[in-house]
Amino acid sequence: MEINVGDEVRFGKAHPCGGDRWRVLRTGIDIGVKCSTCGRRVMMERAEFERRVKEIVSRGHKSEKG
């Protein structure tokens, strides 16, 4: 799964605050996401992130390396 900083995703279960959209802040072995409703930041392993994502709502900027 290709994930970039700035992407907005939806997980299968809603956050306890009621929000269901998360903005990707950091990519790598771990993925950092921020709840778009309450601002809570969470780090999770890439495998767990990919398992939880149900939909990519919008795409951020694709970073070019090289």
N, C-alpha and C positions, 0 to 999 in steps of 0.2 A: 504494500500500500504506500503510495507516495503522499507524504504529508509535508506541508510547508508552513513556515511561520506566517501567521495571519489568517490561516484557514479557520473557518467556523464549522464545528461539528455538532452532531446530536448523538447522545448516548442512548442506550436502550432504556435505562431508568433515569428518572428525573432526579436532580439534586434535592436535598431536603428543603432548600429555600423555595422550591417550586420551579426553578429555572431548568431548561433542558438544552440550552445552547452554550457551547464552550469555545473560546478563542485559543488557538495554539500560540504559545509564547516562545517555546523552545523545542528544538528537535535534536535527535541524536539517539543514543541507546535508551535514554529516558526522554519522555515527552512532558513538557510543562504546559498546562492548560489553565485558563481562568474562566470562571463562571460569568457569563454575560449579565446575569441578574444581580448577584450579590458581591461579585468581585473576588470570591475565594479562589486562591491559587493552589493547584494540586500537581504533584509530580507522580508519574507512573511509568512503569516499564513499557517499552514499545509493544511487546507481545500482549500485555494486558490492555493497552490503549486500542490496538487493532481489534481485539476481541470485543471490546465494549462499543466501538463506533457502529452506529446503525446507518448514519447518513452524513455526507459532507454537504452542509448547507450552502456555503460559499467558499470560494478559493481566495487566498491571499496572494501576495506577490511571490513568484517563483524565484528563489535565490539561485544565482549562477555562480558556480565555483570554477576556478581555473585561471 
